[in-house]
Amino acid sequence: MLDKELLQILVCPENHMRLREADSRTLGRLNRLVEAGQLQNRAGCKVEQTLEAGLVREDNRVLYPIQEGIPVLLVDEGIPLEPGMFS
């Protein structure tokens, strides 16, 4: 979990929309896709590491992973979300 003050200042690196923490349902769905080898980031690279946490963009279209407690806020590392998958 991120510090609430930090979460208030973090924004999407692409369009500066606000971010919120992903819920366990979203992370579970994405991790099932990781295990099946079917999840790709925006750069087209297969996501191979299980997601421990993530930040969902305000429009529910992208999740940025949090690895070892550090948000990875790089556009290419964002994971596109399908409708109905988001928090």
FENDAVEN-V68422 format. One record per residue. N is the residue number from 0. RES is the residue in three letters. PHI is phi in whole degrees, 0 to 359 (none if undefined). PSI is psi in radians with two decimals (* if undefined). D_CENTER is the distance of its C-alpha to the mean C-alpha in whole Angstrom. Layout:
N,RES,PHI,PSI,D_CENTER
N,RES,PHI,PSI,D_CENTER
//
This chain:
0,MET,none,2.41,13
1,LEU,271,2.66,13
2,ASP,300,2.38,17
3,LYS,298,-0.63,17
4,GLU,293,-0.70,19
5,LEU,296,-0.77,16
6,LEU,300,-0.58,14
7,GLN,292,-0.43,16
8,ILE,259,-0.23,16
9,LEU,285,2.41,13
10,VAL,222,2.86,12
11,CYS,297,2.31,11
12,PRO,290,-0.29,13
13,GLU,274,-0.84,13
14,ASN,228,0.10,15
15,HIS,67,0.36,15
16,MET,290,2.69,13
17,ARG,293,2.76,13
18,LEU,237,2.67,9
19,ARG,222,2.78,9
20,GLU,290,2.45,8
21,ALA,287,2.53,7
22,ASP,275,2.95,10
23,SER,295,-0.54,12
24,ARG,296,-0.82,13
25,THR,297,-0.82,9
26,LEU,298,-0.69,8
27,GLY,298,-0.79,12
28,ARG,297,-0.78,12
29,LEU,294,-0.70,9
30,ASN,293,-0.53,11
31,ARG,295,-0.66,14
32,LEU,292,-0.65,13
33,VAL,299,-0.85,13
34,GLU,299,-0.57,16
35,ALA,275,-0.06,18
36,GLY,73,0.45,17
37,GLN,246,0.15,15
38,LEU,253,2.28,12
39,GLN,236,2.63,12
40,ASN,272,-3.09,9
41,ARG,291,-0.33,11
42,ALA,278,-0.09,14
43,GLY,88,0.14,15
44,CYS,271,2.46,15
45,LYS,293,2.32,14
46,VAL,278,2.08,11
47,GLU,251,-0.31,14
48,GLN,262,2.31,12
49,THR,302,2.45,11
50,LEU,275,2.08,8
51,GLU,277,-0.50,10
52,ALA,194,2.97,7
53,GLY,194,2.90,4
54,LEU,242,2.19,5
55,VAL,262,2.30,5
56,ARG,292,2.61,8
57,GLU,310,-0.59,11
58,ASP,272,0.10,12
59,ASN,63,0.45,10
60,ARG,255,-0.28,9
61,VAL,217,2.48,6
62,LEU,242,2.30,2
63,TYR,258,2.20,3
64,PRO,290,2.68,4
65,ILE,247,2.08,7
66,GLN,242,2.16,10
67,GLU,54,0.68,14
68,GLY,80,0.07,13
69,ILE,246,2.11,12
70,PRO,295,2.30,9
71,VAL,261,1.59,9
72,LEU,261,1.10,9
73,LEU,244,2.32,11
74,VAL,308,-0.83,11
75,ASP,293,-0.39,11
76,GLU,275,-0.18,9
77,GLY,298,2.56,6
78,ILE,250,2.04,6
79,PRO,298,2.41,8
80,LEU,251,2.45,9
81,GLU,274,2.65,12
82,PRO,305,2.43,14
83,GLY,87,-0.11,15
84,MET,265,-0.37,11
85,PHE,282,2.94,10
86,SER,295,*,10
//
